[in-house]
Every structure is written in C-alpha cells, then in structure tokens.
Amino acid sequence: MGEIIAFINKTRALGKKLVVLPELCTCDYMLGDRWEVEAFLRDIEVANEEIRKATIGIIAIWGSVRVDWDRVGEDERVRKYNAAMIACNGEWVKTAHLFGWIPKTNLPKYGIFDDARHFYPASSLAAELGIPLEELLQPFQVRINGKIIRLALTICEDLWEDGYSTKVSKIYRDQDVDLIIDISQSPWTTHKLQAREKMLRKRTLDSDCPILYVNVVGLQNNAKNLVWFDGTSCLMGADGVVKWRAPRHKAGLFSPSDFSLIGHGNHSPSFVNGYQSIIEDSHTATIEAMRDFYRDYSRIVIGLSGGIDSAISLAMHVEALGASRVVAINMPTQFNSQTTRSLAALCAENFRVEYKIVPIQQLYEAELKLYAESGDPNPSSFDRENFQARLRGHVLAAQAAMQATKLGGRTGFTCNGNKTEVALNYFTLYGDGAGCSAFFADYWKGEMYALARLINGRAGRDIVPQGIIDIVPSAELSSAQNVDEGKGDPIFYPYHDRLLAMWLEGRMDPTAIMRWTLAGTLERELGCADGIVAKYFRTRAAFVKNLEWAWRQYSYEGKRHMLPPGLIRTRAFGFDRRETIADAYFTREYKTLRDEYLRQTP
C-alpha cells in the first residue's frame, strides 16, 4: 500500500498528470478463496479510499476489488467486482452509472484463472440495471493540460476478447475514445510477449484507438503453480505499432516519452526490444522468479548428483541468489560411480558453493537390515531404489533444517526434477519428489541441456562441466543404471520429450499417435529426428507397449499432485493442467488403430 502512494507522490513530483497501476494491485490476483474473507475485503476498501485521498493534483487509475455489500454474487456470497478504479484531485471520477470504478467484463475460467469463481461480470451488472452493456461501459472524461480526454478503462481479459461474445474494443470504437488504458495481471509464459503484442495490435485496429497497457511484475502462486508476471507495459499506437515499452521483468515507475498519440496520430516507434529465444527468455524469467520466491530464505540446499538436472539447478540458483546462499550436497551409495562423484565436485567448485559429501550407504544398509529383521528380507530392486531416493530426501531436509538452526531465517531444499520425469511420474515421493520448490518441472529434459549450453556460452567456459552434458542420464540407484557402462534411465528423452509435449501441450492422446504412425508421419508430427522410432523400438509390439506404458504413467495424477509448486513456462501440471485421480483411458478408435498396426507386416 505504501508503495502505491509513493508511486503517486513521485509521479506528481515529476510533474506528470496521470499514474496507472496494474489490475488488483491493492491485493494481488492469485489468492485462492481469500476473497471470501469479509475482513480482508474491508481492508481493500480502506486502501482504495487512501489512494483516492492521495490523488490531489493528479489522476490515478488502479486495479482493485469493488464490493457491493448489499448484493450477492453467483456464489451467494457478498458481491465482488474485479474493477478498475479512477480518481482525480481527491475525488472519484464518474460516468452516468458508475462512481469511480468500472467492472471487468470478460472473466477467464481456464488454465490457472478463476475470475468467474469470485467476481461479478459487467454484463450481468448491466442486465441488472436494465441498460445495454455499451451504456455501462462509458469512457471517463478527465482534463489533462487543459484538454478533455476520454479514457476507456479495460482489465486484462477484456482485450483478450477473441473467444468471448462481448467485444469490448468494438464497444469503445463507437464511443469516440481517445485512449484505452488496459490494466493487467498477465502471466509470463514462453511466446507470451509476442502473443500479447499481437493481441494489442489487433485491439488497436479494432478500436481505432491507442492502448496503454500496464502489467504487474512479480511472483504469485496458487499453491501448486508458481506464476511469474513479467510487466513489459507498453504503449501501442492506433496504427498497431509499439511506441514505448517498459523494461521487462522489472518493477518500477516508468514513463512513456510520448503521449501525443492521443488524438489518433501516426508516429514511428521510439523503442522496440528484440525478442529473445525461448530458452533465453525462460532462463531470464526463471532467475527473476527464483529471486522473488527465495527473498526471505537465508540458505537453499541442493542435492548435487553429477547429472544435468541438479547441475542446472545449482547454476541457476547461484545466479539468482549468489553462491553464499547455496549449499550443495552429494549423497553417494555403492551405485554412484566415481565419474559422477567427480563431476559433482567439479561443478560445485566451478560455482564456488559450499559442498558436502554425505554418504548414505550405511543408512541404506541399516534400512535393509531393519526390514529384514521385521520379516522383509528381500525387497525388490524397485523398492531398494526408492529406499535410496527417500534417504536422500531425508538428508536434504535435515541439512536444510540444520542450516536454519545455524543461520536463522527460512531455509529449504529443492526438487530438481524436469518435466519429462514429472510427466512420467519418474520420481520418488518424499525423495527426489520433495522440496520447497520445483522450478524445472516445466522444462523438458532436452531443454535442460539447452540451458547448459546457454549458461556455458555466457560464461565463456564449461562452468557446467562438459562431462555432465555428455554422460547418460541416470538415477544411479542400481547396477542396472551404471553410467560407466552406458546404462541409465528407462526414458528415451529425444522421443519421449516430444511425445509427452504432444499430449500435455498439444492436448492429444495415443489415438492421434497411432493415426500418425499408420500414416507414416509420426516423427514429422512430433518434431523428432527421422529414424528415432526405429532407433528405440525394434518391433511394432515394443513400440505399442512403450506407448501404452507412457500413457498410463502420464495419466496417473495421485503421485504427481504431491510435488512442490513449479514455475509455469508453457503448460504445467497443477492448476494450469487440471488433474484427476483416475485410470488411463484408451479410446475405441485407438484400440482399432492399434490392432490394425500390429496386424500389418513390419
């Protein structure tokens, strides 16, 4: 709250006449059902009044909640609006029907968004008042430098209107608006900057009006997903050209250099950033999100195995937090090769972090002895592998707790799992599936190697040791995963990355996979290298067996739902991709196509 007032005061001191803050800036966006707590809502109302009183000599526009205590919403609780607020010179700015505020029109209810669960839409309010929505959504008239300006206020999804019946931009096209101001809480994802500016370009052309887009910066969460908001506010001219863009991923008070666009002028862009590659963009956003997430942590503990995932986790946590706040722990057993032990030590040395070797062989043997004495003398190889993974989770938790005792403050340990492993449930609960965060759970395995190349390229040397990049991926939990013999995980990452991406991000299932297989186009559709299927599967039966195994693993949600929260990059497990604990389902069409495929001569 104090920061908002400070922005207003600084804007006034700079001689500016207008300050705009993002959607729901008084309270944040992702608050679960905290919106149902009436005392919390009263605090938001007090904040709105304090902001109004601070607008002496200036116009302020900000996002907040507007409560109607006399009515209920569709959830039969007190009615709430996701609103854009506007005040000038200590007073609310009015239209014919609204007193200093305007409600959000399009309420998203997909992915991580739950607006429709909590807020009442503008269309329903207009219907209740017995007026057309066009009459409710009138521009606010303000005076800037002696000139009357007609400002239309929209809120985030209002302009992402393509999938909605209500086209807010077209409503404002007919109202002689000078400037649309869109306040937003639009999350960062890969390709989001391009998609956002493409949308804004369409809306400026639809409305024949420039748009000032103001987005929030910072990390929020819904308990299952970490959501980064990248800011990147901009001014889009009525000609669909970006005239100004604020720094990306940085919060602050930024001022467009040219507001002469008001009046539908045609100007050349004053500043346009080039787009980063997907992996560069992801790296930058992840580092910023880490800094926000761990701002109250004194130390972070990372299990450093000598594999690619833990090496990238170490590299990026050090970049985000500094080496002094990171501790790396290697926890070998008899199955960990000297190769990976040496690589882990070299990696820790390169990043100059505190490094500890905590062998768990004796703990592992003690656990086997304990089970033997209790009547289970011969655990399966699968169980033995999980014993080791859970012991490592125990050691990391203990190390984090001891760091807290020694240093004070909050500490934690990381889950280093990648998206391919998460999608296949290839992790151990309370072991490598434990931690306070899972920042790489939305990075495919191949993208972890891309991060290594990026990090080494920027460092000008193999700060992530080349041996870690070259070695076969392996959990090293049994002799069957001996990396020195070229043995590793039961996952064919170049193939499974693309297969799983088609299911998760492409929303396909084995039916489409089998259809493409019969048509001879599978590798092209997945984006795999030619010959990749024949490389991994010698027979049709082996291909089908693996496909159905992968679908069953992918479809099981109960285990995956217990992972720590991960950062959303594209489409992540959690509330971004809603889950159900149910068996895998194979369609009738799939079974028919599968049987046809297996009958054919290879």
C-alpha positions in Angstrom: 0.0 0.0 0.0 2.8 2.4 0.9 4.5 1.7 -2.4 1.3 2.7 -4.4 1.1 6.0 -2.5 4.9 6.5 -3.1 4.3 6.0 -6.9 1.6 8.6 -6.9 3.7 11.1 -5.0 6.7 10.5 -7.2 4.6 10.9 -10.3 3.2 14.2 -9.0 6.7 15.4 -8.1 7.9 14.7 -11.7 5.2 17.0 -13.0 3.2 14.2 -14.6 -0.6 14.3 -14.6 -1.5 10.6 -14.8 -0.3 7.4 -12.9 -1.6 4.0 -13.8 -1.1 0.8 -11.7 -2.0 -2.8 -12.7 -5.0 -5.0 -12.1 -5.7 -5.9 -8.5 -2.6 -4.1 -7.4 -4.0 -3.5 -3.9 -4.2 -7.1 -3.1 -2.6 -9.4 -5.8 -4.5 -11.8 -8.1 -3.9 -15.4 -7.0 -5.3 -15.5 -3.5 -7.5 -18.7 -3.7 -10.6 -18.3 -1.6 -9.2 -15.5 0.5 -11.6 -13.3 -1.4 -14.4 -14.8 0.7 -13.0 -13.3 3.9 -15.0 -10.1 4.5 -12.5 -8.5 6.9 -9.9 -8.8 4.1 -12.3 -7.1 1.7 -12.8 -4.2 4.2 -9.1 -3.7 4.3 -9.1 -3.4 0.5 -11.8 -0.8 0.7 -9.8 1.2 3.1 -6.8 1.0 0.7 -8.9 2.3 -2.1 -10.0 5.3 0.0 -6.4 6.1 0.9 -5.4 6.0 -2.7 -8.3 8.3 -3.6 -7.3 10.9 -1.0 -3.7 10.8 -2.3 -4.7 12.0 -5.8 -4.5 15.7 -5.1 -3.4 17.3 -8.3 -3.1 14.1 -10.3 -5.2 11.4 -11.9 -4.7 7.8 -10.7 -6.0 4.6 -12.2 -5.5 1.3 -10.4 -6.9 -2.2 -10.1 -8.7 -3.3 -7.0 -11.8 -5.1 -5.7 -15.0 -3.2 -5.5 -17.5 -4.7 -3.0 -21.3 -4.3 -3.1 -22.3 -5.3 0.4 -26.0 -5.1 -0.4 -25.9 -7.8 -3.1 -24.7 -11.3 -3.6 -22.8 -12.8 -6.5 -23.5 -16.1 -8.2 -21.8 -17.9 -5.4 -24.3 -16.4 -3.0 -21.6 -14.5 -1.1 -21.1 -10.8 -0.9 -20.8 -9.4 -4.5 -17.3 -8.5 -5.6 -16.1 -6.9 -8.9 -12.6 -7.1 -10.3 -12.5 -3.3 -11.0 -10.5 -0.5 -12.5 -10.6 2.4 -10.1 -10.2 6.1 -11.1 -9.8 9.2 -9.0 -8.6 12.8 -9.6 -7.8 15.6 -7.2 -9.1 13.5 -4.3 -12.4 12.7 -5.8 -13.8 9.7 -7.7 -14.3 10.3 -11.4 -17.8 9.4 -12.5 -19.8 8.3 -15.5 -23.6 8.2 -15.8 -23.8 4.9 -14.0 -20.5 4.3 -12.2 -18.8 6.2 -9.4 -15.1 6.0 -9.7 -14.8 2.4 -11.0 -15.7 0.1 -13.8 -16.0 -3.7 -13.6 -14.1 -6.3 -15.6 -16.2 -7.7 -18.5 -14.6 -10.9 -19.6 -13.9 -13.2 -16.6 -11.5 -16.0 -17.5 -12.1 -19.5 -16.1 -9.4 -21.6 -17.9 -5.9 -22.6 -17.0 -4.9 -21.0 -13.7 -7.6 -18.4 -13.9 -10.6 -18.4 -11.6 -12.2 -14.9 -12.0 -15.6 -16.3 -12.7 -15.5 -18.1 -9.3 -15.1 -14.9 -7.4 -16.2 -11.9 -9.3 -19.4 -10.5 -10.9 -19.1 -9.5 -14.6 -20.0 -6.2 -16.2 -22.6 -7.8 -18.5 -24.6 -9.2 -15.5 -24.5 -5.8 -13.8 -25.7 -4.0 -17.0 -28.6 -6.6 -17.3 -29.5 -6.0 -13.6 -29.6 -2.2 -14.2 -31.7 -2.7 -17.3 -29.3 -1.0 -19.6 -27.2 -2.1 -22.6 -23.6 -3.1 -21.8 -22.5 -0.3 -24.1 -24.1 2.2 -21.9 -22.4 0.8 -18.8 -19.0 0.8 -20.4 -18.7 4.5 -21.0 -15.3 6.3 -21.1 -14.3 8.5 -18.2 -13.7 12.2 -19.0 -10.6 13.8 -17.4 -8.8 17.1 -18.0 -5.1 16.9 -18.9 -3.2 20.1 -19.6 -6.5 21.9 -20.3 -7.8 19.3 -22.7 -10.7 16.9 -22.1 -9.6 13.4 -22.7 -11.9 10.4 -23.0 -10.3 7.4 -21.2 -11.7 3.9 -21.7 -10.7 1.5 -18.9 -10.3 -2.2 -19.6 -9.0 -5.0 -17.4 -6.7 -7.7 -18.9 -9.0 -10.4 -20.3 -11.4 -7.7 -21.6 -9.0 -7.2 -24.5 -8.3 -10.9 -25.0 -11.7 -11.0 -26.5 -11.4 -13.3 -29.4 -13.0 -16.2 -27.5 -15.8 -14.2 -26.0 -19.1 -13.0 -27.4 -18.5 -9.5 -25.9 -16.1 -7.5 -27.9 -15.1 -4.6 -25.6 -12.7 -3.0 -28.2 -15.6 -2.6 -30.7 -17.8 -1.1 -28.0 -15.2 1.6 -27.4 -14.7 2.1 -31.1 -18.2 3.6 -31.3 -17.6 5.9 -28.3 -15.0 8.4 -29.6 -12.4 7.2 -27.1 -9.0 9.0 -27.1 -7.1 6.3 -25.2 -7.8 2.8 -23.9 -5.9 2.1 -20.7 -5.7 -1.7 -20.0 -4.6 -2.7 -16.5 -3.5 -6.3 -16.4 -2.2 -9.2 -14.5 -0.9 -11.2 -17.5 1.5 -14.1 -16.6 4.7 -14.7 -18.4 5.0 -17.8 -20.4 7.1 -18.7 -23.4 6.0 -16.8 -26.5 3.7 -14.6 -24.3 5.3 -11.3 -25.3 4.7 -12.0 -29.0 1.1 -13.2 -28.3 0.4 -10.2 -26.1 1.6 -7.6 -28.6 -0.2 -9.4 -31.4 -3.4 -9.1 -29.4 -2.8 -5.5 -28.6 -2.1 -4.7 -32.2 -5.5 -6.3 -33.2 -7.3 -4.4 -30.5 -5.9 -1.0 -31.5 -7.0 -1.7 -35.1 -10.4 -2.9 -33.8 -10.9 0.2 -31.7 -9.1 2.7 -33.9 -7.5 3.9 -30.7 -4.1 3.7 -29.0 -3.8 1.4 -25.9 -1.7 2.0 -22.9 -1.1 -1.5 -21.4 0.0 -1.7 -17.8 1.0 -5.1 -16.4 2.2 -6.3 -13.0 5.6 -7.6 -12.1 6.3 -10.3 -9.5 5.7 -13.9 -8.5 2.4 -15.3 -7.3 1.1 -18.8 -6.7 -1.9 -21.0 -6.3 -0.1 -23.4 -4.0 0.5 -25.9 -6.9 2.0 -23.5 -9.5 4.4 -20.6 -9.3 3.3 -17.9 -11.7 5.7 -15.1 -12.8 4.3 -11.8 -14.1 6.8 -10.0 -16.3 5.5 -6.5 -16.6 6.6 -5.3 -20.0 4.0 -2.5 -20.0 3.7 -0.7 -23.4 2.0 1.9 -25.4 0.6 0.6 -28.7 -0.3 3.2 -31.3 -3.6 3.3 -33.1 -1.6 2.1 -36.2 -0.7 -1.1 -34.4 2.9 -0.1 -33.7 4.6 -0.2 -30.3 5.7 3.3 -29.4 7.1 2.6 -26.0 7.8 -0.4 -23.8 8.8 -0.6 -20.2 11.7 -2.8 -19.1 10.9 -6.4 -18.9 10.7 -8.3 -15.6 11.4 -5.1 -13.7 9.0 -3.3 -11.3 9.2 0.5 -11.1 7.7 3.8 -12.1 8.2 4.1 -15.9 7.0 7.0 -18.2 6.2 6.8 -21.9 8.2 9.5 -23.6 5.4 10.5 -26.0 1.7 10.8 -25.2 1.0 12.8 -28.3 -0.6 9.7 -29.7 -3.8 10.8 -28.1 -5.9 12.1 -31.0 -5.1 9.1 -33.2 -1.8 10.5 -34.5 0.6 8.3 -36.6 4.0 8.1 -35.1 7.1 6.0 -35.5 8.1 3.6 -32.7 10.6 5.2 -30.2 11.8 1.9 -28.7 11.3 -1.7 -29.5 13.2 -4.7 -27.9 14.0 -7.7 -30.0 12.5 -11.0 -28.9 14.8 -13.4 -27.1 15.0 -17.1 -27.9 12.7 -19.4 -26.0 15.5 -20.7 -23.8 17.0 -17.3 -23.1 13.6 -15.9 -22.2 12.9 -18.8 -20.0 16.2 -18.5 -18.3 15.7 -14.8 -17.5 12.2 -15.3 -16.2 13.2 -18.3 -14.1 16.1 -16.3 -12.5 13.7 -13.4 -11.6 11.1 -15.7 -10.2 13.7 -17.5 -8.1 14.8 -14.2 -6.6 11.3 -13.3 -5.7 10.4 -16.8 -4.3 13.5 -17.1 -2.2 13.7 -13.4 -1.0 13.1 -14.5 2.6 15.4 -17.6 2.5 18.8 -17.5 4.1 20.0 -20.7 2.5 18.9 -23.2 -0.1 20.2 -26.8 -0.1 20.6 -28.6 -3.5 21.2 -32.3 -4.0 24.1 -32.4 -6.5 24.3 -35.8 -8.1 26.6 -35.1 -11.1 23.7 -35.2 -13.5 22.4 -32.5 -15.7 19.2 -31.5 -13.8 21.0 -30.9 -10.4 23.8 -29.1 -12.2 21.4 -26.7 -13.9 19.5 -26.2 -10.6 22.8 -25.3 -8.9 23.9 -23.0 -11.7 20.6 -21.0 -11.8 20.1 -20.9 -8.0 23.6 -19.4 -7.7 22.9 -16.9 -10.4 19.7 -15.9 -8.7 20.8 -15.9 -5.1 24.6 -15.8 -5.0 27.0 -18.7 -4.1 26.9 -17.8 -0.4 23.2 -18.7 -0.1 23.5 -22.1 -1.7 24.8 -25.4 -0.3 25.3 -28.5 -2.5 25.1 -32.0 -1.1 26.3 -35.2 -2.8 24.8 -38.4 -1.3 26.5 -41.4 -2.8 25.9 -45.1 -2.3 27.7 -48.1 -3.8 25.8 -47.4 -7.1 27.2 -43.9 -7.7 30.2 -44.0 -10.0 33.4 -42.2 -9.4 32.6 -40.4 -12.7 29.5 -38.7 -11.4 31.0 -38.1 -7.9 34.0 -36.3 -9.6 31.6 -34.3 -11.9 29.5 -33.2 -8.9 32.6 -32.0 -7.0 33.9 -30.1 -10.1 30.5 -28.5 -10.6 30.4 -27.3 -7.0 33.9 -26.0 -7.3 33.1 -24.1 -10.6 30.2 -22.3 -8.9 32.1 -21.8 -5.6 29.4 -23.1 -3.3 29.7 -24.9 0.0 29.9 -28.5 -0.9 29.3 -31.5 1.4 29.6 -35.2 0.8 27.1 -37.1 2.9 27.3 -40.9 2.0 24.1 -42.7 2.6 25.4 -46.3 2.1 25.3 -47.1 5.9 21.8 -45.6 6.2 20.8 -47.7 3.2 22.3 -50.9 4.7 20.7 -50.1 8.1 17.3 -49.8 6.4 17.7 -53.1 4.6 18.7 -54.7 7.9 15.7 -53.2 9.6 13.3 -54.6 7.0 15.0 -58.0 7.1 14.6 -58.1 10.9 10.9 -57.2 10.6 10.2 -60.0 8.1 11.0 -58.5 4.7 14.5 -59.8 3.9 14.3 -59.4 0.1 12.9 -56.1 -1.1 12.6 -55.8 -4.8 15.1 -53.8 -6.9 12.3 -51.2 -7.4 11.9 -50.9 -3.6 15.6 -50.7 -3.0 15.9 -47.9 -5.4 13.1 -46.0 -3.7 14.8 -46.6 -0.3 17.8 -44.7 -1.5 15.8 -41.8 -3.0 13.8 -41.3 0.2 17.0 -41.4 2.3 18.4 -38.6 0.1 15.2 -36.6 0.7 15.6 -37.1 4.4 19.2 -35.9 4.3 18.4 -32.8 2.3 15.5 -32.0 4.7 17.8 -32.5 7.7 20.6 -30.3 6.1 18.1 -27.6 5.4 16.8 -27.7 9.0 20.4 -27.5 10.4 21.1 -24.5 8.2 18.1 -22.8 9.6 19.3 -23.5 13.2 22.8 -22.3 12.4 21.9 -19.2 10.4 18.3 -18.3 11.4 15.6 -17.5 9.0 13.9 -19.7 6.4 15.7 -22.4 4.6 14.7 -25.1 2.2 15.8 -27.7 -0.3 15.0 -28.0 -4.0 13.2 -30.6 -6.2 15.3 -30.7 -9.3 13.0 -32.9 -11.5 12.4 -32.0 -15.1 9.1 -32.0 -17.0 9.7 -35.3 -18.7 10.2 -37.1 -15.4 7.2 -35.4 -13.9 5.0 -36.3 -16.8 6.0 -40.0 -16.5 5.9 -39.9 -12.7 9.6 -40.9 -12.7 10.4 -39.7 -9.2 10.1 -41.0 -5.6 7.6 -39.4 -3.2 9.4 -37.9 -0.2 12.7 -38.4 -2.0 13.6 -36.6 -5.2 10.0 -35.5 -5.5 10.3 -33.5 -2.3 11.4 -29.9 -1.7 10.1 -26.4 -1.2 10.0 -25.6 -5.0 10.3 -27.3 -8.4 11.5 -24.6 -10.7 12.3 -27.0 -13.5 9.1 -29.1 -13.5 8.0 -27.3 -16.7 11.3 -27.8 -18.6 11.6 -30.8 -20.8 14.8 -32.8 -20.4 16.1 -31.6 -23.7 15.6 -28.0 -22.5 17.8 -28.7 -19.5 20.7 -29.4 -21.9 19.8 -26.2 -23.8 20.1 -24.3 -20.5 23.5 -25.8 -20.0 24.7 -24.6 -23.4 23.3 -21.1 -22.7 25.0 -20.9 -19.3 28.3 -22.1 -20.6 28.1 -19.8 -23.6 27.5 -16.8 -21.4 30.3 -17.9 -19.0 32.8 -18.4 -21.9 33.8 -21.8 -20.5 32.3 -25.1 -19.4 31.2 -23.9 -16.0 28.6 -26.7 -16.2 31.2 -29.4 -16.8 31.0 -30.9 -20.3 31.2 -34.4 -18.7 27.8 -33.7 -17.1 26.3 -32.8 -20.5 27.9 -35.9 -22.2 27.1 -38.6 -19.6 24.0 -40.8 -20.0 21.1 -39.6 -17.7 20.8 -41.9 -14.8 19.4 -42.0 -11.3 22.2 -44.4 -10.3 20.1 -46.4 -7.9 21.1 -49.9 -9.0 23.8 -51.7 -11.1 21.3 -51.6 -14.0 21.9 -47.8 -14.1 25.7 -47.9 -14.2 26.7 -44.8 -16.2 30.2 -46.1 -16.9 28.6 -49.0 -18.8 26.3 -46.6 -20.7 23.2 -47.6 -18.7 20.7 -45.1 -17.4 17.1 -44.0 -17.1 14.3 -46.1 -18.8 13.3 -43.0 -20.8 14.2 -42.2 -24.4 14.3 -38.5 -23.9 14.6 -37.3 -27.6 11.5 -39.3 -28.3 9.6 -39.1 -25.0 10.1 -35.3 -24.7 8.2 -34.8 -28.0 5.6 -37.5 -27.3 4.7 -36.1 -23.9 4.7 -32.5 -25.2 2.1 -33.5 -27.8 -0.1 -34.9 -25.0 0.3 -32.1 -22.5 0.8 -29.0 -24.6 -0.9 -30.3 -27.8 -3.8 -31.9 -25.9 -3.5 -35.1 -27.9 -3.7 -38.8 -26.8 -2.5 -42.2 -28.1 -5.3 -42.1 -30.7 -3.5 -39.3 -32.6 -0.2 -41.0 -32.2 -1.4 -44.3 -33.7 -3.2 -42.4 -36.5 0.1 -40.7 -37.4 2.0 -43.9 -37.1 -0.2 -45.7 -39.6 0.1 -42.7 -42.0 3.9 -42.8 -41.7 4.0 -39.2 -40.4 4.7 -39.7 -36.6 8.2 -38.3 -36.5 7.2 -35.3 -38.5 4.2 -34.6 -36.4 6.1 -34.9 -33.2 9.1 -32.9 -34.5 11.5 -35.8 -33.9 14.5 -36.7 -35.9 13.9 -39.1 -38.8 14.5 -42.7 -37.7 14.1 -42.0 -34.0 11.3 -44.5 -33.5 13.2 -47.4 -35.2 16.2 -46.5 -33.1 14.4 -47.1 -29.9 11.8 -49.8 -30.8 12.9 -52.8 -32.8 9.4 -54.2 -33.2 5.8 -52.9 -33.5 4.9 -54.6 -30.3 7.7 -52.9 -28.4 6.5 -49.5 -29.7 2.9 -50.1 -28.7 4.0 -51.5 -25.3 6.0 -48.4 -24.6 3.3 -46.1 -25.9 0.7 -47.6 -23.6 3.2 -47.6 -20.6 3.9 -43.9 -21.2 0.1 -43.0 -21.4 -0.6 -44.9 -18.2 2.3 -43.2 -16.4 1.2 -39.8 -17.8 -2.4 -40.3 -16.8 -1.7 -41.1 -13.1 -2.2 -37.9 -11.1 -2.2 -39.0 -7.5 1.6 -39.1 -7.1 2.3 -36.1 -9.3 -0.2 -33.9 -7.3 2.1 -34.2 -4.3 5.0 -32.4 -5.9 6.1 -29.0 -4.7 5.0 -26.0 -6.7 6.7 -25.5 -10.1 7.1 -22.4 -12.3 4.7 -22.2 -15.3 6.5 -21.8 -18.6 4.2 -23.3 -21.2 1.5 -25.7 -19.8 2.4 -27.1 -16.4 0.9 -29.8 -14.2 -1.1 -28.5 -11.3 -3.9 -25.9 -11.7 -2.6 -25.0 -15.2 -3.5 -28.5 -16.3 -6.3 -29.7 -14.1 -5.9 -33.2 -12.7 -7.9 -36.2 -11.7 -7.0 -39.4 -9.9 -8.4 -41.8 -12.5 -7.1 -44.7 -14.6 -5.7 -44.1 -18.1 -8.3 -44.2 -20.8 -7.7 -45.7 -24.3 -10.4 -44.7 -26.8 -12.1 -47.2 -29.0 -10.6 -45.6 -32.1 -7.1 -46.1 -30.6 -7.7 -49.8 -30.0 -8.9 -50.3 -33.5 -5.9 -48.5 -35.0 -3.5 -50.3 -32.7 -4.8 -53.7 -33.7 -4.6 -52.7 -37.4 -1.0 -51.6 -36.8 0.0 -54.8 -35.1 -1.5 -56.9 -37.8 0.5 -55.3 -40.6 3.7 -56.8 -41.7 6.7 -54.8 -40.5 
